[in-house]
Amino acid sequence: RVEILQRHADLAEDKAEKIEVFRKLLSCVEGDDNRLRIQEEIQKLTTPSATAVLQQLLSPNPMKASEDALLHFFENELKNNRQHLTDHNPIDKILGRQREQESLLVMIEACSGSGKSLCAADYFLRNKHRAVYFLFGYQQNLPIYNAVQPLTNVMNRAIDFDIALHHVKAVHECQLPTKVGEQLDIMKLELLSDHDPREWHLLGIIGFLLEQQETVQPTTLAAACKWEWKGEKPVVLLDEAIPPDPKSTRIVAGAARLVFIRRLLTAARIHLITLGTNALIMSYNTISQASDASRGLKHVGMVCISHLALPPFKPSRKVQDELERHFPHVKVAELNPWLAKLLAEALENMRATRGPANRLRMAGKQALERVRECKTLSEYSLYAVFQSATLSELSQAQLSRSFARLNIWNASLPERGSEGTHITLRYDETEEVIVTQEGKIVKHLKTSFLPPWDDPVAFAVCAGGGRPWGQKSALSVLQDICEEAHAHDPTALDAFKRDGNKLESFIAVILELASWSEPESLLSTLALHVGIPDNRSVDVVLGSLKEAGLKNRTAKMLMVAFRNLVPILKQHEPNATFSGVMGYLRRTKDSERCDAKANALSGFLVECKNWKSFPLSKLQEVLTLLTTRKMVVNRKEQLPPIVVLAVSCLPPGSSPIVDALDSCTGKWVVLHLSAPGWICSHVARTGSGIPEEARTLIVIEVGSATRPFNAFGIEPPEELPGQEEADDYSPFSESTEDE
């Protein structure tokens, strides 16, 4: 059979027929030498085919097509700001300072919209004989990415062919995955530079595009090492260096593909600049063996830059005026350029919307819709944005999944664009890890969001008009977080570790989100996020109040108190400067006899009780203490006009809240959210020293069986201390901490 197949292969004139015969031979031939010979024959037959495909992608010229499209993009988007971008482009500065390096790896670590792609495109247009700019992946829905689609197609196809050829070699060496979804370990591929006889399609394409060779034939590392243009090494700008979903079942994992590109280009003495959201961790830290991922880095210069090295935002006068009108205390130059521009445009479109606070809500919703058209945001990241610990350290994954910023510096930040914003990295041979010059391990670097008073734009956009997940509830997202955190999704872990499983944290998140909805949708948005279908407007829910004046005052009170709330920490409260379009909510963690307090133009207190049972006597005690607790609103101490009580369950009975209010004096509008939806009632109790106008009590009953709160319910304490106790003692402290 082998002899017959061999004669058939010799006589076959059609290339496809010859390849098919050789593959049949491969299945029945014996001996490693014979198998290797047949593999080489197949490789010879497939290589011209790969070259032909690449040749087709080079017509029309992808360099010329991408150049023209980028120039058109800059003319429309930047207009007169192109010189500002060129003057502050960090790529020129880094390459100038690292001129003596044979191989250079630069990682630009900044979230979407920071301007890193603009810098890459600007450098490419000014250095077409030296640089190639393309995307890691085939399709990205942004105008600047669409402009370089011709280059992206041919470069990624060349990478595909190179990996396919390595795949063929792995067949001979029995390195193929044995299970579905198992990844081919391309990290074990040896690259011996000058002594490596293999030819690579990626190098051939780069050489042809930069006029270093006349054809697109694959090229050896030795040939590529000699390439220069006016004494300068070639530069490859690799944008969106983000491997695909880690659950992908592709033979070559995205992270391995990225590291393969890095190793091949640096071995060829080609400077590589990765514009990644989280390229640091994905270049090295997702690979199981650090020594494999870092092989070859000992002699490669490595530099990391974050958002501080990128050009400051220079908006048009129209955009700047729109932003300063809503955020007069914010440094516009430090905002995320993309988000700021989207929000300013949306604010302009919302001019007919009444009230600046409501205009900001609707503009944020429109801007988030635009963002989603171009970028995949993590649901868990959007949840974490509105948690009280959002200013704390988060995982590196937030760079690619949200709008966080990389934390490298311990104390004061370097001046924007200065040499101090360029972080030199080195390979630690002892620990086999990448570290900064100060010894910080790269994989341990963290991210964080800017405080909301410094970057209100990001919070307005992430709020999405109160419904950042569309019709999906915050409760559903939280339940997913609890499940995915155990699967080690980094963004889920961020939210989970930040009290994502606690009732008080959840209530704070949904109160903040609901405050970003339209005033008439406040109660329906709260119901949505608790997982209760109730689409009635505030006006309809308050319809049971027979007194028109009481109904109007309550609606206005809700609108004033729930005014675009964002989370802050206690130590930041004195310095948190907000305009009239925003307010804040701070988790007090019982330090001030409540779980949270809000402060906008008006304020309210929040208390949460995740008790398995809730006797009426305990409800009376809680309400008595909560409704008599004073807070500072606009520098005046007063009884809060609104009190929020969240519970897992209420005492049995037809009207437990009304019964419990027997112990409280004053007039109350009670808004009770439970499984049937919102129920509104009016309770008036006589007494002295109470406000004449009715206050509002909002009771949110999440349900005793609702995950994840059902796992942490505890019994109420035997007794609650009276209000005369010291302020530093918590009358609402629970017997155990929810972990």
TORGU-494933 format. One line per 4 residues: number of its first residue (from 1); their letters; for each residue x, y, z of C-alpha. Coordinates in Angstrom, 3 decimals. Layout:
N
NUM) A) X/Y/Z  ...
This chain:
739
1) RVEI) 0.000/0.000/0.000  2.859/2.367/0.764  4.506/1.699/-2.605  1.232/2.251/-4.472
5) LQRH) 0.573/5.539/-2.647  4.153/6.648/-3.304  3.799/6.012/-7.048  0.434/7.798/-6.983
9) ADLA) 2.067/10.830/-5.349  4.883/10.853/-7.905  2.444/10.746/-10.839  -0.127/13.209/-9.442
13) EDKA) -0.030/16.557/-11.239  -2.717/18.339/-9.220  -1.349/19.888/-6.019  -4.475/19.152/-3.956
17) EKIE) -4.428/15.524/-5.106  -0.739/15.204/-4.231  -1.324/16.620/-0.725  -4.206/14.214/-0.140
21) VFRK) -2.054/11.239/-1.157  0.792/12.325/1.118  -1.642/12.583/4.047  -2.782/9.020/3.368
25) LLSC) 0.854/7.973/3.283  1.400/9.647/6.638  -1.213/7.398/8.231  0.387/4.145/7.148
29) VEGD) 4.138/4.766/6.777  6.493/3.488/9.463  9.661/5.046/10.869  10.307/8.562/12.135
33) DNRL) 12.574/9.458/9.218  9.910/8.488/6.671  7.235/10.429/8.537  9.480/13.496/8.724
37) RIQE) 10.173/13.289/4.980  6.458/13.167/4.181  5.810/16.076/6.550  8.404/18.138/4.728
41) EIQK) 6.805/17.279/1.363  3.420/18.448/2.632  4.994/21.638/3.988  6.611/22.382/0.621
45) LTTP) 3.266/21.944/-1.083  1.364/24.154/1.365  3.888/26.999/1.602  3.338/28.320/-1.964
49) SATA) -0.387/28.265/-1.274  0.095/30.441/1.818  2.242/32.847/-0.153  -0.409/33.078/-2.861
53) VLQQ) -3.089/33.914/-0.313  -0.924/36.642/1.193  -0.145/37.990/-2.258  -3.868/38.390/-2.910
57) LLSP) -4.296/40.343/0.344  -1.602/42.761/-0.796  -3.748/44.029/-3.649  -4.597/46.839/-3.332
61) NPMK) -1.563/47.907/-1.313  -2.626/47.657/2.371  -0.062/50.259/3.476  -1.427/52.846/1.060
65) ASED) -5.055/51.960/1.798  -4.527/52.179/5.563  -2.579/55.430/5.239  -5.341/57.104/3.234
69) ALLH) -8.058/55.882/5.598  -6.155/57.078/8.685  -5.521/60.507/7.173  -9.245/60.801/6.450
73) FFEN) -10.023/59.707/10.024  -7.662/62.287/11.539  -9.069/65.025/9.335  -12.604/64.285/10.564
77) ELKN) -11.865/63.528/14.217  -8.884/65.672/15.230  -9.164/68.547/12.799  -6.598/71.058/14.135
81) NRQH) -5.384/68.919/17.064  -3.099/66.586/15.109  -0.004/68.641/16.001  -0.931/68.453/19.707
85) LTDH) -0.989/64.662/19.382  2.367/64.567/17.595  4.033/66.894/20.108  2.962/64.713/23.059
89) NPID) 3.338/61.300/21.411  5.261/59.090/23.885  6.321/56.570/21.221  8.845/58.993/19.704
93) KILG) 10.277/59.747/23.139  10.675/56.101/24.129  12.271/54.996/20.871  14.629/57.956/21.062
97) RQRE) 15.746/57.129/24.603  16.090/53.410/23.869  18.040/53.876/20.625  20.877/51.568/21.703
101) QESL) 18.613/48.582/22.354  18.851/45.781/19.791  15.337/44.614/20.679  12.742/46.689/22.459
105) LVMI) 9.366/45.728/23.911  7.086/48.644/24.830  3.740/48.019/26.511  1.227/50.859/26.553
109) EACS) -1.167/50.002/29.366  -4.278/52.166/29.379  -8.015/51.576/29.177  -10.094/52.162/26.067
113) GSGK) -10.418/55.788/25.072  -7.135/56.969/26.600  -5.646/57.900/23.215  -3.086/55.108/22.792
117) SLCA) -4.421/54.091/19.349  -4.252/57.703/18.195  -0.586/57.792/19.217  0.142/54.568/17.308
121) ADYF) -1.642/55.767/14.178  0.090/59.156/14.327  3.517/57.526/14.648  2.748/55.107/11.806
125) LRNK) 1.731/57.895/9.429  4.967/59.768/10.134  7.184/56.665/9.840  5.678/54.577/7.035
129) HRAV) 9.088/53.314/5.875  9.911/52.007/9.312  6.632/51.075/11.048  3.680/48.730/10.543
133) YFLF) 0.461/49.214/12.514  -2.229/46.531/12.861  -4.629/44.891/15.315  -4.316/41.657/17.242
137) GYQQ) -7.414/40.073/15.734  -9.440/40.606/12.586  -12.468/42.767/13.411  -12.925/45.728/15.759
141) NLPI) -15.842/48.123/15.410  -14.151/51.508/15.691  -13.397/53.951/12.855  -9.662/54.077/13.611
145) YNAV) -9.495/50.274/13.631  -11.512/49.993/10.441  -8.990/52.305/8.798  -6.168/49.759/9.232
149) QPLT) -8.283/46.712/8.395  -6.274/45.959/5.214  -3.049/45.728/7.245  -4.786/43.825/10.025
153) NVMN) -6.060/41.201/7.578  -2.733/40.436/5.932  -0.686/40.487/9.132  -3.023/38.188/11.043
157) RAID) -3.254/35.810/8.103  0.537/35.570/8.043  0.514/34.777/11.769  -2.133/32.116/11.154
161) FDIA) 0.057/30.458/8.518  3.123/30.478/10.780  1.198/28.880/13.627  -0.319/26.364/11.213
165) LHHV) 3.155/25.340/10.087  4.203/24.894/13.691  1.047/22.847/14.157  2.223/20.516/11.378
169) KAVH) 5.568/20.084/13.100  3.749/19.314/16.344  1.919/16.463/14.606  5.228/14.786/13.891
173) ECQL) 6.456/15.382/17.437  3.173/14.062/18.906  2.470/17.396/20.669  -1.154/17.684/19.581
177) PTKV) -3.749/18.216/22.306  -5.395/14.995/23.389  -8.616/16.544/24.703  -11.169/18.893/23.211
181) GEQL) -10.308/22.440/24.219  -6.755/21.611/25.281  -4.292/24.241/24.114  -1.269/23.552/21.911
185) DIMK) 1.850/24.583/23.849  3.449/26.858/21.301  5.541/28.331/24.110  7.981/25.441/23.712
189) LELL) 8.869/26.585/20.209  12.603/27.283/20.048  13.750/30.468/18.289  17.509/30.443/17.769
193) SDHD) 17.846/33.751/15.936  20.865/33.741/13.598  21.140/29.956/13.619  17.445/29.231/12.927
197) PREW) 16.922/28.017/9.339  13.126/28.261/9.409  11.282/30.858/7.370  8.374/32.887/8.721
201) HLLG) 5.482/34.428/6.801  5.068/37.231/9.359  8.646/38.362/8.816  8.230/38.073/5.058
205) IIGF) 5.178/40.356/5.073  6.898/42.921/7.311  9.971/42.908/5.088  7.893/43.379/1.948
209) LLEQ) 5.734/46.191/3.392  8.819/48.057/4.636  10.621/47.510/1.307  13.323/45.368/2.904
213) QETV) 12.676/42.574/0.392  11.034/42.413/-3.021  8.617/39.501/-2.456  6.297/38.210/0.256
217) QPTT) 8.179/34.931/0.543  8.715/33.801/4.161  11.997/34.988/5.657  14.482/33.702/8.229
221) LAAA) 15.330/35.405/11.492  18.903/35.932/10.284  17.697/37.958/7.297  15.257/40.009/9.384
225) CKWE) 17.970/40.899/11.922  19.770/42.894/9.213  16.836/45.153/8.337  17.274/48.877/8.950
229) WKGE) 15.928/52.173/7.657  18.352/55.071/7.979  20.081/53.246/10.799  16.832/52.607/12.700
233) KPVV) 15.289/49.226/13.466  11.778/48.379/12.165  8.838/48.969/14.505  5.638/46.922/14.755
237) LLDE) 2.681/48.567/16.517  0.292/45.849/17.731  -3.023/47.327/18.863  -5.781/45.749/20.950
241) AIPP) -3.292/43.180/22.226  -6.059/41.363/24.054  -6.317/37.596/23.717  -9.864/36.311/23.133
245) DPKS) -12.062/34.664/25.725  -9.892/32.371/27.879  -12.628/29.738/27.558  -11.892/29.535/23.829
249) TRIV) -11.275/26.041/22.482  -8.910/27.195/19.746  -5.799/25.006/19.457  -3.506/27.973/20.136
253) AGAA) -4.586/30.017/23.140  -4.861/33.777/22.658  -2.199/34.497/25.267  0.170/31.990/23.663
257) RLVF) -0.457/33.564/20.245  0.413/36.976/21.659  3.612/35.734/23.269  4.534/33.916/20.033
261) IRRL) 4.349/37.215/18.146  6.421/38.931/20.794  9.106/36.259/20.814  9.361/36.047/17.025
265) LTAA) 9.654/39.806/16.499  12.094/40.488/19.331  14.250/37.563/18.138  14.267/39.255/14.710
269) RIHL) 15.514/42.536/16.293  12.213/44.242/15.480  10.928/46.711/18.078  7.451/45.708/19.246
273) ITLG) 4.982/48.153/20.765  1.869/46.497/22.183  -1.070/48.785/22.760  -2.940/46.612/25.152
277) TNAL) -5.546/46.925/27.713  -3.899/44.515/30.114  -1.124/43.307/27.805  1.166/42.980/30.817
281) IMSY) -0.711/40.177/32.455  -1.713/38.565/29.185  1.800/38.603/27.779  3.244/36.791/30.739
285) NTIS) 1.041/36.002/33.682  -1.629/33.848/32.092  1.011/31.390/30.905  1.400/28.512/33.325
289) QASD) 5.200/28.545/33.333  6.845/31.926/33.783  10.128/30.635/32.398  8.448/29.638/29.129
293) ASRG) 6.554/32.912/28.811  9.617/34.993/29.608  12.114/33.071/27.481  14.267/35.471/25.496
297) LKHV) 13.427/38.531/27.592  16.803/38.672/29.334  18.330/40.621/26.446  15.242/42.620/25.430
301) GMVC) 14.704/46.176/26.647  11.267/46.496/28.239  9.302/49.651/28.987  5.769/50.103/30.257
305) ISHL) 3.793/53.328/30.042  0.341/54.078/31.391  -2.230/56.810/30.801  0.056/59.443/32.374
309) ALPP) 2.465/59.178/29.435  -0.288/59.710/26.854  -1.243/63.152/25.512  -3.649/65.121/27.740
313) FKPS) -7.181/65.508/26.471  -7.505/68.652/24.354  -11.192/69.071/23.550  -12.758/71.513/21.191
317) RKVQ) -14.116/74.688/22.738  -17.648/73.358/22.280  -16.899/70.108/24.110  -14.985/71.884/26.878
321) DELE) -17.798/74.347/27.496  -20.336/71.531/27.699  -18.258/69.580/30.220  -17.383/72.608/32.365
325) RHFP) -21.046/73.607/32.464  -21.859/70.368/34.289  -18.526/69.762/36.077  -16.999/73.175/36.855
329) HVKV) -14.439/71.741/39.321  -13.061/68.999/37.074  -9.736/69.126/35.204  -10.980/68.384/31.703
333) AELN) -7.470/67.599/30.412  -7.263/64.567/32.757  -10.513/62.949/31.612  -10.752/59.893/29.386
337) PWLA) -10.824/61.569/25.941  -13.207/59.094/24.338  -15.748/59.028/27.166  -15.584/62.799/27.622
341) KLLA) -16.227/63.402/23.929  -19.100/60.906/23.808  -20.737/62.390/26.896  -20.315/65.973/25.684
345) EALE) -21.922/65.083/22.354  -24.767/63.343/24.167  -25.251/66.355/26.462  -25.503/68.547/23.384
349) NMRA) -28.178/66.219/22.010  -30.080/66.427/25.316  -30.393/70.210/25.388  -34.178/69.885/25.201
353) TRGP) -34.235/67.714/28.358  -35.313/69.711/31.377  -32.830/70.098/34.261  -29.036/69.595/34.180
357) ANRL) -29.153/66.521/36.471  -31.689/64.762/34.284  -29.812/65.817/31.159  -26.667/64.184/32.575
361) RMAG) -28.556/60.946/33.284  -29.895/60.656/29.763  -26.592/61.667/28.204  -24.800/58.969/30.201
365) KQAL) -27.276/56.381/28.946  -26.755/57.436/25.332  -22.966/57.467/25.749  -22.957/53.942/27.229
369) ERVR) -24.933/52.698/24.231  -22.256/54.173/21.959  -19.506/52.558/24.044  -21.176/49.144/23.820
373) ECKT) -21.189/49.391/20.041  -17.387/49.467/20.112  -16.287/47.725/23.306  -17.277/44.751/25.431
377) LSEY) -17.628/45.863/29.030  -17.666/43.420/31.915  -21.010/43.308/33.729  -19.071/42.685/36.918
381) SLYA) -16.893/45.754/36.347  -19.955/47.976/35.969  -21.237/46.575/39.261  -17.890/47.187/40.977
385) VFQS) -17.848/50.817/39.810  -20.719/51.597/42.188  -19.358/49.787/45.222  -17.914/51.793/48.079
389) ATLS) -14.449/50.316/47.632  -14.188/51.328/43.993  -11.253/53.578/44.884  -9.322/50.607/46.272
393) ELSQ) -7.051/48.353/44.277  -8.592/46.218/41.551  -7.227/43.520/39.256  -5.323/44.231/36.039
397) AQLS) -8.233/42.759/34.093  -10.174/45.974/34.738  -7.960/47.702/32.157  -9.537/45.702/29.351
401) RSFA) -13.001/45.253/30.825  -13.742/48.746/32.145  -12.133/52.199/32.501  -9.712/51.652/35.365
405) RLNI) -6.133/52.955/35.368  -2.889/51.189/36.150  -1.347/51.790/39.577  2.466/51.800/39.458
409) WNAS) 3.544/54.677/41.674  3.345/54.480/45.459  3.211/58.147/46.376  2.994/61.284/44.232
413) LPER) 2.355/60.832/40.539  4.949/62.030/38.023  4.134/64.984/35.815  2.070/63.961/32.814
417) GSEG) 4.248/63.167/29.799  7.498/63.339/31.771  10.255/60.734/31.635  9.033/59.482/35.015
421) THIT) 5.922/58.096/33.335  8.084/55.592/31.407  8.552/52.526/33.612  11.600/50.413/32.797
425) LRYD) 11.072/46.689/33.353  13.615/43.909/33.747  13.686/40.143/33.958  14.456/38.741/37.411
429) ETEE) 16.400/35.550/36.721  16.138/34.318/40.300  12.357/34.509/40.547  11.832/34.158/36.765
433) VIVT) 9.371/37.068/36.733  9.160/40.512/35.161  9.666/43.340/37.664  9.935/47.133/37.670
437) QEGK) 13.217/48.827/38.498  11.918/49.198/42.058  11.354/45.451/42.261  7.560/45.384/41.916
441) IVKH) 6.432/42.170/40.265  4.451/42.984/37.136  1.717/40.446/37.776  1.073/42.068/41.169
445) LKTS) 0.414/45.529/39.757  -3.142/46.737/40.394  -5.616/49.165/38.882  -8.252/51.515/40.278
449) FLPP) -10.932/53.943/39.169  -10.387/57.650/39.527  -12.494/59.213/42.308  -15.909/60.348/41.036
453) WDDP) -15.203/64.003/41.833  -12.090/63.833/39.615  -13.729/61.792/36.844  -17.530/62.132/37.017
457) VAFA) -17.686/61.387/33.286  -16.786/57.712/33.703  -19.411/57.266/36.447  -22.096/58.999/34.398
461) VCAG) -21.387/56.737/31.428  -21.140/53.519/33.484  -24.466/54.322/35.191  -26.196/54.027/31.832
465) GGRP) -29.275/55.975/32.913  -29.716/53.669/35.913  -29.846/50.508/33.805  -26.310/49.706/32.654
469) WGQK) -27.296/46.090/31.855  -30.487/46.982/30.004  -33.372/44.985/31.456  -31.045/42.738/33.457
473) SALS) -31.203/43.383/37.184  -28.358/44.161/39.557  -29.516/41.157/41.605  -28.977/38.869/38.619
477) VLQD) -25.511/40.350/38.053  -24.649/39.881/41.727  -25.748/36.249/41.573  -23.506/35.749/38.523
481) ICEE) -20.644/37.431/40.399  -20.966/34.984/43.277  -20.845/32.052/40.859  -18.046/33.338/38.636
485) AHAH) -15.877/34.424/41.566  -15.386/30.771/42.398  -14.332/30.219/38.773  -11.641/32.887/39.300
489) DPTA) -12.972/35.493/36.870  -10.811/38.468/38.008  -13.516/41.090/37.500  -16.016/38.937/39.409
493) LDAF) -13.468/38.490/42.184  -13.049/42.273/42.352  -16.768/42.735/42.970  -17.048/39.672/45.225
497) KRDG) -14.187/40.699/47.499  -15.656/44.166/47.821  -18.660/42.988/49.824  -20.523/41.983/46.681
501) NKLE) -22.344/39.302/48.661  -23.615/41.560/51.453  -27.083/42.990/51.590  -25.895/46.454/52.606
505) SFIA) -23.451/46.645/49.699  -26.107/45.485/47.245  -28.633/48.020/48.516  -26.066/50.809/48.214
509) VILE) -25.379/49.811/44.603  -29.035/49.728/43.566  -29.828/53.006/45.330  -26.998/54.665/43.417
513) LASW) -28.052/53.125/40.112  -31.707/54.052/40.611  -30.666/57.648/41.316  -29.338/57.817/37.738
517) SEPE) -32.708/56.924/36.213  -35.277/59.468/35.125  -37.185/60.810/38.176  -40.421/59.147/37.089
521) SLLS) -38.602/55.801/36.712  -36.904/55.853/40.139  -39.180/53.292/41.807  -39.502/51.019/38.774
525) TLAL) -35.688/50.966/38.434  -35.315/50.035/42.107  -37.848/47.240/41.606  -36.018/46.018/38.498
529) HVGI) -32.695/45.720/40.302  -34.289/43.766/43.157  -35.724/41.387/40.562  -39.351/42.485/40.990
533) PDNR) -41.358/43.411/37.868  -43.084/46.724/38.568  -42.915/49.236/35.722  -45.196/51.841/37.285
537) SVDV) -43.977/55.427/37.419  -43.516/57.385/40.639  -46.703/59.305/39.897  -48.742/56.104/39.581
541) VLGS) -47.253/54.475/42.705  -48.019/57.626/44.738  -51.530/57.693/43.309  -52.994/56.218/46.502
545) LKEA) -52.118/59.440/48.376  -55.368/61.358/48.301  -53.864/64.711/49.242  -52.398/66.264/46.087
549) GLKN) -49.957/68.441/48.014  -48.581/65.431/49.888  -48.135/63.491/46.663  -46.272/66.352/44.964
553) RTAK) -44.036/67.012/47.970  -43.101/63.321/48.214  -42.284/63.108/44.508  -40.137/66.234/44.723
557) MLMV) -38.411/64.932/47.850  -37.463/61.710/46.054  -36.193/63.633/43.034  -33.983/65.890/45.172
561) AFRN) -32.557/63.154/47.393  -31.875/60.657/44.603  -29.747/62.892/42.406  -27.081/60.937/40.500
565) LVPI) -25.383/59.325/43.495  -21.829/57.977/43.376  -19.878/56.065/46.063  -17.245/57.738/48.216
569) LKQH) -15.237/56.816/51.299  -15.393/58.690/54.622  -11.858/60.091/54.390  -12.717/61.651/51.018
573) EPNA) -16.009/63.222/52.070  -14.616/66.647/53.105  -12.824/67.052/49.756  -15.541/65.641/47.525
577) TFSG) -16.697/68.639/45.500  -19.787/67.950/43.417  -21.872/70.325/41.391  -25.653/70.338/41.710
581) VMGY) -25.938/67.558/39.150  -24.504/64.846/41.436  -24.575/63.601/45.008  -22.866/60.833/46.920
585) LRRT) -23.657/57.797/49.034  -21.219/56.629/51.692  -21.168/53.262/53.398  -20.749/53.983/57.123
589) KDSE) -20.621/50.317/58.207  -22.525/51.179/61.393  -19.936/53.741/62.522  -22.669/56.404/62.519
593) RCDA) -25.602/54.283/63.681  -26.618/53.388/60.144  -25.239/51.400/57.234  -25.032/54.270/54.737
597) KANA) -25.989/57.864/54.243  -26.550/59.907/51.130  -25.962/63.582/50.624  -27.132/65.424/47.547
601) LSGF) -29.261/68.579/47.740  -31.099/66.571/50.384  -30.015/63.472/52.276  -31.255/60.141/53.557
605) LVEC) -30.141/57.313/55.829  -29.941/53.630/54.941  -30.165/50.629/57.259  -30.081/46.945/56.259
609) KNWK) -31.146/43.935/58.312  -30.423/40.517/56.849  -32.150/38.597/59.648  -33.672/35.164/59.243
613) SFPL) -36.628/36.249/61.344  -37.909/39.723/62.125  -40.294/39.957/65.098  -42.536/43.003/65.191
617) SKLQ) -40.878/44.204/68.399  -37.483/44.276/66.686  -38.918/46.120/63.697  -40.366/48.718/66.082
621) EVLT) -36.987/49.155/67.787  -35.156/49.523/64.469  -37.626/52.068/63.122  -37.647/54.055/66.364
625) LLTT) -33.870/54.413/66.350  -33.630/54.998/62.623  -36.386/57.599/62.335  -35.042/59.676/65.222
629) RKMV) -31.454/59.649/64.002  -30.313/63.087/62.810  -27.869/63.812/60.012  -26.103/66.854/58.609
633) VNRK) -27.684/68.155/55.416  -26.256/71.325/53.887  -24.307/71.998/57.130  -27.450/71.778/59.238
637) EQLP) -28.325/68.946/61.589  -31.845/67.741/60.967  -34.022/64.682/60.751  -33.520/63.146/57.311
641) PIVV) -36.554/63.582/55.035  -36.092/60.021/53.727  -35.194/56.819/55.540  -34.437/53.566/53.689
645) LAVS) -34.764/50.215/55.421  -33.766/47.043/53.545  -34.624/43.650/54.998  -34.644/40.039/53.921
649) CLPP) -38.133/39.570/55.387  -40.737/41.386/57.498  -42.809/40.167/60.455  -46.002/38.321/59.523
653) GSSP) -49.199/40.312/59.310  -51.196/42.346/56.851  -49.439/45.652/57.599  -46.332/45.096/59.772
657) IVDA) -44.754/48.413/58.839  -47.830/50.419/59.777  -48.058/48.473/63.039  -44.371/49.079/63.780
661) LDSC) -44.795/52.821/63.184  -47.121/52.956/66.193  -43.991/53.552/68.238  -42.868/56.415/65.984
665) TGKW) -44.262/59.928/65.932  -44.772/62.039/62.848  -46.308/61.836/59.405  -44.993/59.176/57.068
669) VVLH) -45.395/58.203/53.450  -44.476/54.530/53.391  -43.195/52.987/50.148  -42.923/49.237/50.578
673) LSAP) -41.310/47.079/47.856  -41.951/43.342/48.082  -42.763/40.495/45.691  -46.130/42.001/44.553
677) GWIC) -44.447/45.340/43.766  -44.673/48.802/45.330  -47.349/49.568/47.933  -47.811/53.175/49.056
681) SHVA) -49.534/54.205/52.290  -49.813/57.260/54.538  -49.330/57.029/58.317  -49.739/59.945/60.743
685) RTGS) -48.841/59.729/64.429  -49.260/62.639/66.844  -46.421/63.934/68.962  -44.418/67.031/69.853
689) GIPE) -41.241/68.290/68.246  -41.834/66.557/64.913  -41.737/68.016/61.397  -45.046/69.262/60.081
693) EART) -44.436/67.812/56.637  -44.499/64.079/56.083  -41.232/62.183/55.764  -40.751/59.160/53.539
697) LIVI) -39.944/55.637/54.666  -38.766/53.301/51.889  -38.802/49.629/52.829  -37.151/47.151/50.440
701) EVGS) -37.931/43.505/51.151  -35.604/41.318/49.076  -37.065/37.990/50.196  -35.774/35.474/52.723
705) ATRP) -34.988/32.897/50.018  -33.218/35.272/47.616  -29.642/34.373/46.755  -27.035/35.293/47.880
709) FNAF) -28.505/36.923/50.973  -30.263/33.777/52.200  -26.875/32.200/52.949  -25.902/34.913/55.403
713) GIEP) -29.105/35.606/57.345  -28.622/35.700/61.130  -30.890/35.959/64.117  -31.550/39.438/65.546
717) PEEL) -29.791/40.305/68.804  -31.678/39.914/72.076  -31.961/43.676/72.479  -30.962/46.861/70.742
721) PGQE) -29.260/49.565/72.825  -31.045/52.879/73.176  -30.159/55.999/71.338  -28.534/57.500/74.403
725) EADD) -25.604/55.098/73.924  -22.273/56.482/72.772  -21.978/57.377/69.086  -19.077/55.036/68.546
729) YSPF) -21.257/52.072/69.527  -23.365/50.656/66.734  -27.022/50.056/67.600  -27.398/48.166/64.350
733) SEST) -24.375/45.894/64.626  -25.096/42.285/63.871  -23.832/39.372/65.940  -21.570/38.090/63.173
737) EDE) -19.861/39.623/60.172  -21.129/38.516/56.751  -18.149/36.990/55.005
